[in-house]
Amino acid sequence: GGLAVAIAFRAGLFNIGAQGQAMLGALLGAFLGFSIKGLPLFLHLPLVIIVGMLGGALWGGIVGLIKARTGAHEVILTIMMNYIAARLLSFLMMQPAFQTPGRVDPISPILEWSAIMPRLAGTRLHLGFFLALLAAFAVWVLIERTKFGVQLKAVGLNPNAAATSGASVPKITFITMALAGGFAGLAGVIQVTAPDLLTGVPPQMTGTIIGTLGFDAITVALLGRSRPLGVVLAGLLFGALKASRRTMVAMAQTPEKLTDLLQ
């Protein structure tokens, strides 16, 4: 999620839309996760991940396209897209195709085991953690080792100078927002396909499963100075704070409001 905001920052774009992009990625990934049956893990899970990322890329790409064509500000656009994604999620979760049979509340059927992130033996770590590290490495390679990355940073520093040097600012804006949306979609997919850390119970899609992931991502990206390594370290810090909340309340008797304040 932090990477989705960080890569846009490097291009001079403020991606407030990671929340909506993650919602769409989680929604599409979960739908394929519980509606497709009989596929083996090595086919089903990659399909869920890819489609979820494409969903997020679509949501981010719409913003990039509108900004590239009209110059509309990406902050306003992404906030609007967040609202649309939230309303779309609420609507679809009340449709029979997205609900557990026999129930009328917004909870999807349980995802198939072949669509769930496998755990590392003997630990609570699952594949999603390693996918996040791989995504951070991919962003580093893209920004620091490719021609597109050089142009992306140039647009972020001075779009007029970048255009004079031959870079297509509208094209880079569109591609960057689509990439940002893709990483947010990946974050959403990881969130919805992760087994319960304590019980190992298969996950279900709900209207609130994303929580505040997209907004936390902004803080993570800022704290990490929009650098992939910084985002990894900031993400681990915030993950640790959130993961320890239950323990702080249960074992140390820390008031819930105080744990929120510490975070």
C-alpha positions, 0 to 999 in steps of 0.5 A, a space after each residue: 500500500 505504501 508503494 502505491 503512494 510512494 511511486 506516485 509521489 516520485 512522479 509529483 502525484 499525490 495518490 490519495 486513492 490507494 484506499 479505493 484501489 485496494 477495495 477494487 483489487 480485494 473485491 475482484 480477487 475475492 470474487 474469483 477466490 470463492 466463485 472458481 472451484 477446482 483449480 490447483 493452487 499454482 493456477 488459482 492464486 496467481 489468477 486471483 492476484 493478477 486480476 486484483 492488481 489489474 482491478 487496482 490498476 484500472 481504478 488508478 489508471 482512470 485517474 491518470 487518464 483524466 489528469 493527463 487529458 484534462 489536467 484535473 487535480 489527482 487529489 480531487 479525482 482520487 478522493 472521488 474515486 474512493 467514494 465511488 469504490 466504497 459505494 460500489 463495494 457496499 452495493 455489490 456486497 448486498 447482491 446474491 452473487 457476493 453473499 454467503 448462501 442463506 445469509 443477507 448480510 454483506 459477507 461473501 462465501 469462504 474463499 477456496 483453499 487454492 486462493 489463499 496465501 500459503 503460510 511458511 511452515 511453523 510461522 504466521 508468515 504467509 506468501 503475502 509478506 514475500 510478495 510485498 518485499 518482491 513488489 518493493 524490489 520491483 519498484 526500486 528496479 523500475 525507478 532506479 534502473 530503467 529509462 522510464 524511472 528516470 523520466 518518472 523522477 524527472 517529471 516529479 522534479 520539473 514536468 516542464 523541463 522533462 517535457 522539453 527533454 523529450 519525456 511525454 508527461 501525460 503518458 508518464 502520468 497515466 502509466 504511473 497512476 496505473 502502476 500505483 493502482 496495481 500495487 494498491 490492488 495487490 495490497 487489497 488482494 493480500 489483505 483478503 486472501 490472508 488466512 487468520 493468523 491465529 486460527 488459520 480460518 479461510 478468509 471471507 470478503 466483507 465491506 470493511 476488510 480493507 479497514 484504513 489500509 489505503 490511508 495508512 499507506 500515505 503515512 507509510 510512504 511519507 515516513 519512508 520518504 517515498 523510497 522502496 526500502 524506507 517504505 518497507 521499514 515504515 510498513 514493518 513499523 506500522 504493521 508491528 504497531 497494529 499487530 501488537 494492539 490486541 496483545 497490549 490491550 489483553 496482556 498489558 491492560 493498555 486502554 484501547 484509546 491509548 493504543 490508538 494514540 500511540 499508533 
